[in-house]
Amino acid sequence: MENTLKKSVSRPITVGREGLLLITLIILCIVFASQSEFFLSSRNLTTVLRNSVDLSVICAGMTIIIILGGIDVSVGGILAVSAVMIGRAYQYGMPDIIVIPIGLLTGAALGYGNGLLIAKTRVPPIVATLGSMYIFTATLFIVIGGVWISGLPNSLSFLVLGSFAGIPSGVFVIAVVYGGSWTILRRTPWGQRVVAIGCDEKSAQLAGISVERTKIQAYALLGLFAGVAALLYVARLRNVEVNIGTNIALEAIAATILGGANIRGGVGSLLGALLGVIFIKITQNGLVLIGVSSLWETVVIGGLLIAVLAIDAFETRRTS
């Protein structure tokens, strides 16, 4: 079974998708650079990187969930509630050593709740997390009352806005998160169980894998990553907006699928997901610089997403 699981993580469609996405990204950069002299400036590229860190962290967790055969559309709400808890903790004068665990534990607890709901009730993940999203959004408005939490300390800002040896600190954050996620997926028995469930849940159960427990743990891990993203968000902006996390779930799902994950489970690529994040953020930034309406961003990303899903469906029918 071990050889089968390793092959499923690196099937040809994933490698091909990564390469295609990289080529598309290069072409996109050439187009934007030809239309705006500011696009390739170090200041602009650093800004793109800093704006990508929180989405990148969430995409690492979303990749694991999609490989598992699940999905989570409430992750933006988890980020929002975690950020609110962080903001309130700062307002009450709590130090970083207490604020950080509050943010992380809030995210992990909400993710655990999602996993428990999905595993125990067998409610489809998209339905369960859609309901959770509305609950988290309502909680956000109830707690902050439609008013921004602003003027927060900058003690954690170095995690996103700082640099080390001339390299933006966000690069190190992303490297740690993705290095850890890759190790979990490829080098641990738990990662192999995730892939096995995504490939064939019934067979995994017959093989003695605790499907329910693994699902709960995976959603809790995504929640933990959302808590990390909330810390990075607050560190970068030093406030909590009313509409925080509105689009991040859809962006995370789009980036993960564009990067090679199969929506049916069993297949995914962390490198591809990271390339998907870069593609989305470069598209958003480039369109602004060349004076094109940001509405075209959703057209481009949505069109590519539909094309990728159609190709996946065609490949599935052909191979079966």
C-alpha positions as CSV (number, residue, x, y, z in Angstrom):
1,M,0.0,0.0,0.0
2,E,2.9,2.4,0.7
3,N,4.1,2.4,-2.9
4,T,0.5,3.0,-4.1
5,L,0.2,6.0,-1.8
6,K,3.5,7.5,-2.9
7,K,2.5,7.2,-6.5
8,S,-0.9,8.9,-5.9
9,V,0.8,12.0,-4.5
10,S,2.9,12.4,-7.6
11,R,0.7,11.3,-10.5
12,P,1.6,12.8,-13.9
13,I,-1.3,15.1,-14.0
14,T,0.0,16.9,-10.9
15,V,3.5,17.4,-12.3
16,G,2.1,18.5,-15.7
17,R,-0.2,21.0,-14.0
18,E,2.6,22.5,-12.1
19,G,4.7,23.0,-15.2
20,L,1.7,24.4,-17.1
21,L,0.9,26.8,-14.3
22,L,4.5,28.0,-14.1
23,I,4.6,28.7,-17.9
24,T,1.3,30.6,-17.6
25,L,2.7,32.6,-14.7
26,I,5.9,33.5,-16.6
27,I,3.8,34.6,-19.6
28,L,1.6,36.7,-17.3
29,C,4.6,38.4,-15.7
30,I,6.0,39.2,-19.2
31,V,2.6,40.8,-20.2
32,F,2.3,42.9,-17.0
33,A,6.0,43.9,-17.2
34,S,5.5,45.1,-20.7
35,Q,2.5,47.2,-19.7
36,S,3.8,48.6,-16.4
37,E,7.4,49.7,-15.6
38,F,6.6,49.3,-11.9
39,F,5.6,45.6,-12.0
40,L,9.1,44.1,-11.7
41,S,10.4,46.7,-9.2
42,S,11.7,45.2,-6.0
43,R,9.2,47.2,-4.0
44,N,6.2,45.9,-5.9
45,L,7.4,42.3,-5.8
46,T,8.0,42.5,-2.1
47,T,4.5,43.9,-1.7
48,V,3.1,40.9,-3.6
49,L,5.0,38.5,-1.4
50,R,3.8,40.1,1.8
51,N,0.2,40.1,0.6
52,S,0.6,36.4,-0.2
53,V,1.8,35.0,3.1
54,D,-1.5,34.5,4.9
55,L,-3.1,32.9,1.8
56,S,-0.1,30.7,1.3
57,V,-0.3,29.3,4.8
58,I,-4.0,28.5,4.4
59,C,-3.4,26.8,1.0
60,A,-1.0,24.4,2.7
61,G,-3.8,23.2,5.0
62,M,-6.3,23.3,2.2
63,T,-4.1,21.0,0.1
64,I,-4.1,18.4,2.8
65,I,-7.9,18.7,3.1
66,I,-8.5,18.3,-0.6
67,I,-6.1,15.3,-0.8
68,L,-8.2,13.8,2.0
69,G,-11.3,14.2,-0.3
70,G,-12.8,17.0,1.7
71,I,-13.2,20.8,1.3
72,D,-13.6,23.7,3.7
73,V,-15.4,26.9,2.6
74,S,-15.5,28.2,6.1
75,V,-11.7,28.8,6.5
76,G,-12.1,32.5,5.9
77,G,-14.5,32.6,8.9
78,I,-12.0,30.7,11.0
79,L,-9.4,33.3,10.1
80,A,-11.8,36.1,10.9
81,V,-12.8,34.8,14.3
82,S,-9.2,34.0,15.2
83,A,-8.1,37.5,14.2
84,V,-10.9,39.0,16.3
85,M,-9.8,37.0,19.3
86,I,-6.2,38.2,18.7
87,G,-7.4,41.8,18.4
88,R,-9.5,41.7,21.5
89,A,-6.6,40.1,23.5
90,Y,-4.3,42.9,22.4
91,Q,-6.9,45.5,23.4
92,Y,-7.1,43.9,26.9
93,G,-3.3,44.4,27.2
94,M,-2.2,40.8,26.9
95,P,1.4,40.1,25.8
96,D,2.4,38.2,22.7
97,I,3.2,35.1,24.7
98,I,-0.5,34.8,25.5
99,V,-2.0,36.3,22.3
100,I,-0.2,33.9,20.0
101,P,-1.6,30.7,21.7
102,I,-5.1,32.4,21.7
103,G,-5.0,32.9,18.0
104,L,-3.7,29.4,17.2
105,L,-6.0,27.5,19.6
106,T,-9.0,29.4,18.4
107,G,-8.3,28.4,14.8
108,A,-7.6,24.8,15.8
109,A,-10.7,24.5,17.9
110,L,-13.0,25.8,15.1
111,G,-11.3,23.5,12.6
112,Y,-11.7,20.6,15.1
113,G,-15.4,21.4,15.3
114,N,-15.8,21.3,11.5
115,G,-14.0,17.9,11.4
116,L,-16.2,16.5,14.2
117,L,-19.3,17.6,12.4
118,I,-18.2,16.1,9.1
119,A,-16.8,12.8,10.6
120,K,-19.6,12.1,13.0
121,T,-22.7,13.2,11.1
122,R,-21.5,12.2,7.6
123,V,-22.8,15.6,6.3
124,P,-21.0,16.5,3.0
125,P,-18.0,18.7,3.8
126,I,-19.2,21.6,1.5
127,V,-22.6,21.7,3.3
128,A,-21.1,21.4,6.8
129,T,-18.5,24.1,6.3
130,L,-21.0,26.3,4.4
131,G,-23.1,26.3,7.6
132,S,-20.0,26.9,9.7
133,M,-19.1,29.9,7.5
134,Y,-22.4,31.6,8.3
135,I,-22.0,31.0,12.0
136,F,-18.4,32.3,12.0
137,T,-19.4,35.4,10.0
138,A,-22.3,36.1,12.4
139,T,-20.0,35.7,15.3
140,L,-17.6,38.2,13.8
141,F,-20.3,40.9,13.5
142,I,-21.6,40.2,16.9
143,V,-18.2,40.5,18.6
144,I,-16.9,43.6,16.8
145,G,-20.3,45.2,16.1
146,G,-19.5,46.3,12.6
147,V,-16.5,48.4,13.7
148,W,-12.9,47.8,12.8
149,I,-10.4,46.7,15.5
150,S,-7.5,49.1,14.8
151,G,-4.3,50.5,16.4
152,L,-3.0,47.1,17.4
153,P,0.7,46.6,18.4
154,N,3.4,46.0,15.8
155,S,5.4,43.5,17.9
156,L,4.7,40.7,15.4
157,S,5.0,42.8,12.3
158,F,8.6,41.5,11.7
159,L,7.1,38.1,10.7
160,V,5.7,39.7,7.5
161,L,7.2,43.1,7.1
162,G,10.7,42.4,8.2
163,S,13.7,40.9,6.4
164,F,16.8,38.8,7.1
165,A,20.0,39.0,5.1
166,G,18.0,41.0,2.5
167,I,15.3,38.3,2.2
168,P,11.8,39.2,3.2
169,S,10.8,37.3,6.4
170,G,7.6,36.1,4.6
171,V,9.8,33.7,2.6
172,F,11.0,32.0,5.7
173,V,7.5,31.7,7.1
174,I,6.3,30.1,3.9
175,A,9.4,27.8,3.8
176,V,8.7,26.6,7.3
177,V,5.0,26.0,6.8
178,Y,5.4,24.2,3.4
179,G,8.5,22.3,4.6
180,G,6.5,21.0,7.6
181,S,3.5,20.2,5.5
182,W,5.5,18.3,3.0
183,T,7.2,16.3,5.7
184,I,3.8,15.5,7.3
185,L,2.3,14.3,3.9
186,R,5.3,12.4,2.6
187,R,7.3,11.2,5.6
188,T,4.7,10.3,8.2
189,P,2.2,7.4,8.6
190,W,-0.5,10.0,9.2
191,G,0.2,11.6,5.8
192,Q,-0.1,8.2,4.1
193,R,-3.5,7.7,5.8
194,V,-4.7,11.0,4.5
195,V,-3.8,10.0,0.9
196,A,-5.3,6.6,1.4
197,I,-8.6,8.0,2.5
198,G,-8.6,10.4,-0.4
199,C,-7.9,7.6,-2.9
200,D,-10.6,5.2,-1.6
201,E,-12.2,5.8,1.8
202,K,-13.8,2.4,2.0
203,S,-10.6,0.6,1.2
204,A,-8.8,2.7,3.8
205,Q,-11.3,1.8,6.4
206,L,-11.0,-1.9,5.6
207,A,-7.2,-1.6,5.9
208,G,-7.7,-0.5,9.5
209,I,-7.3,3.2,9.1
210,S,-9.4,5.3,11.5
211,V,-11.1,7.5,8.9
212,E,-13.1,9.6,11.4
213,R,-10.1,10.4,13.6
214,T,-8.0,11.3,10.6
215,K,-10.6,13.6,9.2
216,I,-11.0,15.4,12.5
217,Q,-7.3,15.8,12.8
218,A,-7.0,17.2,9.2
219,Y,-9.7,19.8,9.7
220,A,-8.1,20.8,13.0
221,L,-4.8,21.2,11.2
222,L,-6.4,23.5,8.6
223,G,-7.9,25.5,11.5
224,L,-4.5,25.8,13.1
225,F,-3.1,27.1,9.8
226,A,-6.0,29.6,9.6
227,G,-5.0,30.7,13.1
228,V,-1.4,31.2,11.9
229,A,-2.7,33.2,8.9
230,A,-4.8,35.3,11.3
231,L,-1.6,36.2,13.3
232,L,0.2,37.1,10.1
233,Y,-2.8,39.2,8.9
234,V,-2.9,41.2,12.1
235,A,0.9,41.5,12.1
236,R,0.8,42.9,8.6
237,L,-2.1,45.3,8.9
238,R,-2.3,45.9,12.7
239,N,-6.1,45.9,12.4
240,V,-9.1,43.6,11.9
241,E,-11.5,44.7,9.2
242,V,-15.2,44.0,9.2
243,N,-14.9,42.0,5.9
244,I,-11.8,40.1,6.8
245,G,-11.6,36.6,5.2
246,T,-14.4,37.2,2.7
247,N,-12.7,35.8,-0.3
248,I,-9.8,33.8,1.1
249,A,-11.6,30.4,1.1
250,L,-12.4,30.6,-2.6
251,E,-8.9,31.9,-3.4
252,A,-7.4,29.0,-1.4
253,I,-9.5,26.4,-3.1
254,A,-8.8,27.9,-6.6
255,A,-5.0,28.1,-5.9
256,T,-5.0,24.5,-4.7
257,I,-6.9,23.1,-7.6
258,L,-5.0,25.2,-10.2
259,G,-1.8,23.8,-8.6
260,G,-2.7,20.2,-9.3
261,A,-5.1,19.0,-6.5
262,N,-7.9,16.8,-7.7
263,I,-11.3,17.9,-6.2
264,R,-12.2,14.2,-5.8
265,G,-9.3,13.6,-3.5
266,G,-6.1,11.5,-3.4
267,V,-4.0,13.9,-5.5
268,G,-2.4,17.2,-4.5
269,S,0.8,19.3,-4.8
270,L,2.1,21.7,-2.2
271,L,4.4,23.3,-4.7
272,G,1.5,23.6,-7.2
273,A,-0.7,25.2,-4.5
274,L,2.1,27.8,-3.8
275,L,2.4,28.5,-7.5
276,G,-1.4,28.9,-7.6
277,V,-1.2,31.5,-4.8
278,I,1.5,33.4,-6.7
279,F,-0.6,33.3,-9.9
280,I,-3.6,34.7,-8.1
281,K,-1.7,37.5,-6.3
282,I,0.3,38.4,-9.4
283,T,-3.0,38.6,-11.4
284,Q,-4.5,40.9,-8.7
285,N,-1.5,43.1,-8.5
286,G,-0.8,43.3,-12.3
287,L,-4.4,44.3,-13.2
288,V,-4.3,47.1,-10.7
289,L,-1.0,48.4,-12.1
290,I,-2.2,48.4,-15.7
291,G,-5.5,50.1,-14.8
292,V,-7.8,47.2,-15.6
293,S,-10.9,46.6,-13.4
294,S,-10.3,44.1,-10.7
295,L,-13.5,42.4,-11.8
296,W,-11.4,40.8,-14.6
297,E,-9.4,39.1,-11.9
298,T,-12.3,36.8,-11.1
299,V,-13.0,36.2,-14.8
300,V,-9.4,35.0,-15.4
301,I,-9.2,32.9,-12.3
302,G,-12.7,31.5,-12.6
303,G,-12.2,30.7,-16.3
304,L,-8.9,28.8,-15.6
305,L,-10.5,27.0,-12.7
306,I,-13.4,25.8,-14.9
307,A,-11.0,24.7,-17.6
308,V,-8.9,22.7,-15.1
309,L,-11.9,21.0,-13.6
310,A,-13.1,20.1,-17.1
311,I,-9.7,18.6,-18.0
312,D,-9.8,16.6,-14.8
313,A,-13.2,15.3,-15.5
314,F,-12.2,14.4,-19.1
315,E,-9.0,12.6,-17.8
316,T,-11.1,10.7,-15.2
317,R,-13.6,9.5,-17.9
318,R,-10.8,8.5,-20.2
319,T,-8.8,6.5,-17.7
320,S,-11.9,4.8,-16.3
